[in-house]
């Protein structure tokens, strides 16, 4: 029953319960997912691991505080499942429901005008679980930075080395905070997950909280690694998606506030948005939260993040930060800088403060993470979609064709439904 | 400024903020507490580590669920600080307040008739933190077992091997579940933390979720280790405090319920007692929660556990389990079996279902953990005391002299105050 390397197991066949991962006391050896030797982040193990990160590595709490959560209101609409759309580069249509399996969806939430109209849990996730947010973590780090900018506590024109002297000898030294926030730094650094020699793997080795292998002489942790990154060309010329920018931004935030990113995220957002669950962040070997990708959180809590962005900084009648924060993010960045990076599924877009801005007619913008994670905010349709997934391959370019048109179809439907009550 | 080996730093001098542990971005190398080489569980690092276990090792969530917490009512009594008592083996008196520093207290909560009369956070702990419960975890595992016994789902007269066939060749095979619950198994196993060759350290190596050292050929995880424990003499003859009993009990619970102990603790207790915070448990390399000592939890949530025991299974007007569960625990076990173990500070006591029963005039019983952890329940005084600490040495025999008489003094005071309103 060998699978061809190019044909991963289907959504149904790779379901983690179906696969039997980590079931039994003890689980049979061939059904265990462990650190460090079982490659827990590879498909199909990934379908279990995305809900169990904390059981595999050390993590820092993102506390929701101690008060009562503020429940999200419901107005469920069962007709969403039957909505159809045409995937990118396709001629036949697909239903919303079919797209769930096509995308190896673990959880999906749709909010319209602040109410939950659709909610589904699949795979490893349920409503009490937390799912890896992957690079959506970046958007929260970027949001925290924009908040500090709006408060005048962080000057986005400052040189990074003026805030983090340890980065003096690195590529980041003469970059501005804004260039880091918008990822227009020019770094000699490859983040091609498909290339086993890419710098991202050296970075991962430095960041791994487990003991370093015998003879390891590389950097230990994010902060040491960032100091080793070299400059490629002039900063500010084009967008280049590199996670190290976000960890540099996290370091900047910690230098400015004297708090780690997990604590900031708790104090500024999680404790104030009516969250139902604590979230958490993975940490490196010296306790630094992974600002570029370490968050795990509940589906509805990520929905609250989306609402907060849709509602320009307010939720449950409470303002968490100035509306200018969202306005600046939503406006996007330089489209020419973005175009040079060649994102075929996001043509005409830009990347601003670690958020993906589509510049489409509805003004949508999104947090996005590998393997299919998204918080998609459509201000025109007053819609938020959160989708958590464990798609076999990392690249969203494979996932967007059955996702972005689906989100637009839901937006169109919700706007139409609104007009014909 | 070298300290003599026998004179640990004082409470004030070992305060983790004062010591500077893990402060700064990054913390200076000599102020880091990391896995695996810095011996994070040794004093004075312990004073930081007890509040940060999850940042050092993988953990499983003990979910509080998603509802609103049920706040505990307050009736604070400032005069408790000045209460005096005479420490065991002492002639001079000490105040309650002075006992806090003497015990390296991180958090203490006193409940009287269901209301908080005293609450203090010190050291690494605050009200949003979780502190290592250490062996108090055992009492929760024992409580879960008693609940299943009361429900008829677990026969405490059954042989262990009938429930866990994997233990057939081990010391536990012909022990009854009750002997495991009361720790009257006879095991060739040493748990003297002061002895570097004690079996507890082999056990710890097996349980460590980090990768095994090169050449390691020992057992991996709790379940494999338990199978290697040999019998010493006949079971049921005397009490012998050995953590492996609790992990065997945890395995039994999982075989019976098909759920791990963290999930059981969440479903049976944490989701139903109005908890404010999730708790968590450390796990071994195959994801097994440490039933014998892995819990970390918030101070007030441990107070809720105490209330639940004081109120014989009910809290906030909800019954979580039959009152017979607490009655059976509180009644204690064979005092002769206990006496042979030679606990000088607990003479006349017994150990029942992983709870310490004092058999004192007030009928007090307690969960206890090394380095000074306790949930102390005094049914006569309608009092619960939770004390979380990071005392330099593990043994409670060093901590009891300034603890047990202090608890009695508070009980006496509360009963007297009640009579003279």
Interface residues (C-beta under 8 A of the other chain):
Chain A: X22 X25 X26 X27 X32 X33 X34 X35 X36 X37 X52 X54 X55 X56 X57 X58 X59 X60 X61 X63 X65 X66 X67 X68 X69 X127 X128 X130 X209 X210 X211 X214 X221 X223 X224 X251 X254 X255 X258 X260 X276 X277 X278 X280 X283 X285 X286 X287 X288
Chain B: X22 X25 X26 X27 X32 X33 X34 X35 X36 X37 X52 X54 X55 X56 X57 X58 X59 X60 X61 X63 X65 X66 X67 X68 X69 X127 X128 X130 X209 X210 X211 X214 X221 X223 X224 X251 X254 X255 X258 X260 X276 X277 X278 X280 X283 X285 X286 X287 X288
